[in-house]
Amino acid sequence: MTEKQTVLVTGASGLLGRSIVSELEKNSGFTIIKCAFSRTRDGYVKMNLLNEADIQETLQRFRPCAVIHCAAERFPNKVEENLEEVKKLNVRASEVLALEADKIGAFIIYISTDYVFDGLNPPYSEDSVPNPVNKYGATKLLGEKAVLGVNPANVVLRVPVLYGPVTSIEESAITVLLKAVREEKPQLVSDIEIRYPSHTEDISYIVHQLLKLKLNDTRCIHGIYHWSGKEALTKFQMVKVIANVLGLTASHISPDRDETKLSTGPLRPKNCQLSAARIDDLGIGKHTPFSDGILCALRKHV
């Protein structure tokens, strides 16, 4: 019998982490170490990414062949409010994970964001020069540089805003839009910034394929990759889709096109469309139509 390969997932109880664990568990060839901190339960390993000794002990104990690093502070407002603490998680912890993985001959797949770009000249290829416009994007870019600086053979996967099965609608910046539909009072929703909502199951599939390819030949998969949903939608357009698939009304919601409001709170790039040429060339893509994916994600929350 072939010995199972061990893969460690950080942020395993989070939105993307749960989906990646589910995807990998379909493959009996992997032993999955599910690491989490604030939302641990049976079957999870508690690891504090702000404690370097804890990271070292966990990786030495389980000695994975790969680490899929999902854990991060991903809400721009929270990053702005607590930048120094967030840098410890989004940047320093990523570097320490990469260093400890390197010691045991493991590689990292680091989940990053389209927010490393300024949104002024889309689409962005893997070779485009990053220029984040908010502190969230800046911390994720520093995390990328740390991981690839430790070992250029590590992998960075940049993805846009995510949605999928959620424990509460507040868990995703997409599913939380259901609140606007439910409230049924006149309100404005942004019709300016263009996003490419991506289903966690699609991203998990891509991660699984990259993992298998790299384990097959570590030299063929390395550096930066992009993946993204195909549909370009503003928040207002997403709200209309959500209402339509759930059989609800959105007549009380109007598009907000006032660009002066963009100066309040963390700046959001206008259009960070990602070109996914490297993954397209590998032939491992997967796209869930937004209307199908959001219906499945929200049906039980209505």
VEXKE-378295 format. One record per residue (C-alpha): x, y, z. Coordinates in steps of 0.25 Angstrom, whole numbers, plus 5000, padded with zeros to 4 digits. Layout:
N
XYZ...
# end
This chain:
302
500050005000500550144996500750235008499850355009500450485007500250595018499650725014499550835025498450945023498451075031497151145033496451015031495151055038495051175029494251205017495251155007496051065016494750975019494550965004496050925001495950815012494650765006495350754992496550684997495850585006495250534993496650484990496950364999498450384996498550505005498550515020498050655023498450735036497450835038497950955045497151065051497151155063495951235067494951135061495550995065494650875067494850725067495850675057496550815056497950845061498050975068499151065063499451205067500051275055500551385063501451295071502651255063502951135073501551085071501751085056503151015057502550915066501350885058502150865045503250785052502150695058501350665045502450685035501550715023502050705009501250835006500550945013499351015007499351155014497951215014497951285028497951435027497251555031496451585018495551695022496151835018495451915029496051825040497451835033497351985034496851985048497951885053499051895043500251855052499551725057499051695043500451695038500851595048499851505042499851535027501351555026502251505037501451375040501451345025502951365025503151275037502251165031503151175018504451165026503951045034503350975022504650995015505450925027504650795025504650795010503150845008502650954999501551055001500351094993500051234998498651284995498751434991497751534985497451624973497651744982499151744980498751824968498251964967497051934957497452044947497951954935497251824935497351704932498551674940499551564937500451484946501551574942500851704943501451804953500651804967500251934972499251914984498452034988498051995002498751935013498051795012498651784998500051835003500051725014499751615004500751664994501851665005501351525009501551474995502951534994503351465008502851335003503551334989504751404996504951285005504851184993504451224978503951084976502751124985501451154979500551284980499151274976498451404974496851404974495751514975494651524985494151384989492751324993492251184995491551115006491651205018491351185033490751315033490451415022491451515028492651415025492751465011492651605005491751544994490751465003490651585012489951655001488651575004488451665016488151785006487151694999486451655012486351795018485351845008485551985011486052085000487652085000488752104990489751994987491152024980491052014965492552054962493551954966493551834957493851694964493951554959493251464970493951334970493351204976494151144987493951004981494651054968495851114975495950984983495950894971497050984965497850974978497650824977498150814963499350904966499650824978499650694970500450744958501550804968501650674975501850604962502950694958503350804967504050884956502850904947501950974957502551104964502351244965501051324963499751284957498351344956496951294956495651364955494151364953493851404939492651494941492951644944491951694954491751814963491151794976489851854971489851754960490151644969488951684978488051674966488551534963488351494978486951544978486551474965487151334968486451344982485151394977485251524985485051664981486151764979485251884975485651954988487151964984487652064974489052074968490052164975490952234965491552344974493052334972493252434983492852324993494152244989494952334998494252285010494952165017495952075011496152104996495651994987496251974973495251994962495551864953496551764957496151664946497251554946497751484934497951334937498851294926499751204933498651124939497851124926499151064919499150954929497750924925497250914940496151024940494751014947493651124947492351114954491351214948491051324959489551304958489751154961490751164972490051284980488751204980489451084986490251174996488951255001487751154999487851115014488051255019486751305014
# end
